[in-house]
Amino acid sequence: MTTQSPGTPLPPPKERRRLRERASLTQAQLAARLGVSRETVRAWETGRTTPQGRGGEAYAKLLATLDDPPTPTPEPARRPRPNARTTRPGPEDRTPANSTAARSSADSSAMDSPAAAQTPAQAFDALYAHCAPALIRQAYLLTGRRELARESVEQAFQTAWHRWPEVAVDPDPAGWVRATAHEYALSPWHQFRPRFRNPEPPPAIPADRALMDVLLSLPPSYRRTLLLYDGIGLGLPETAAETEASTPATASRLLHAREAVVARLPDLAAPGLLHRRLAEVASAERLRAARPAVVRMGGERRARLWTRAAITFTVALISVTVLALYTAPTRYQPPVPPGRTVPGVPPRAAPGPLSHTELALRAKLRALPHGPQRLTPELR
């Protein structure tokens, strides 16, 4: 099956992104024109997937139109700007519709403005405010624990703040944080933590409780694949790339996960209905995210503590090494040999006065000449 017709060749991935940016289009706007998701457009521009079928043909035709130079149009005559000091807006300018349109245009211009116009803290706070609530709900569906869901998202954003120069230039910062949060939430080491050994109370609604039981009974990889594909709406290539698996393996996981869900909940056979039920279960819980400044300052405080601990450990290791070098012997000291029994000297049985035999032996030993000649062996 061909991806596009010979009349509409597809440019390289970098050229696709350049054409979109030259036309002042965002990935979301281009996806809306083509009728696909923003993640699909991002995968096409990064080269992870190749456009196929009707979507690829429409994408190639749209890029061909963007490649053509725009036809110059005459600029309309500008009306004279009224004096701001004397002119007041009329009643038609103060209607709620106009104010709403103004807010919408301001919001769209703020979203389309480059991140360089903001400080790193402002860009991080905007990303956190936009993604944190949804990520907490996703982490709750993966783990079934409310506190662990909040902790996973906070840890992911703190890691993103520590590596902000890398995250800020990433084509999809939200996907970067989402992958980090999901990996932390599904870490097998949480089962050894005392606070997470006991299960949390299940949802109050029986239908939600049944769906959560089915999700938690799935393997972590199946659960994550089902959430990314049916819960969030990512494509199969994007799901495979985020879970670091091949596309056939991801499709197999998705089919097995759906079969397990339908086997226990036959009413959720339709993928659209499963998507709606996942959103309802996650939204039913009161999962509130902390403020962006609190998460950012908490990450900085933790980084300072780890830095101080590393410095303290290094200083202690250096001190122990110096002390060992200072107290170590500088020359070889032979060990003391074990004692040997001297023949002719009876052992003392117990403390007390010496007998006549012992006194005579002591006198004989004292009468021997002193000096090195005592140690010279005699030749016989």
JOZISUL-V142451 format. One record per helix or strand of 3 or more residues. SS is the DSSP state (H for helix, E for strand). FROM is the first residue (numbers start at 0). TO is the last residue. Records with the same first field share a line. If there is no record, write none. Layout:
BEGIN
SS=FROM-TO, FROM-TO
END
This chain:
BEGIN
H=12-21, 26-33, 37-45, 52-66, 90-93, 95-111, 114-116, 119-142, 145-161, 163-167, 172-184, 187-191, 193-195, 205-216, 219-231, 235-241, 246-263, 265-267, 270-283, 291-326, 355-366, 371-374
END
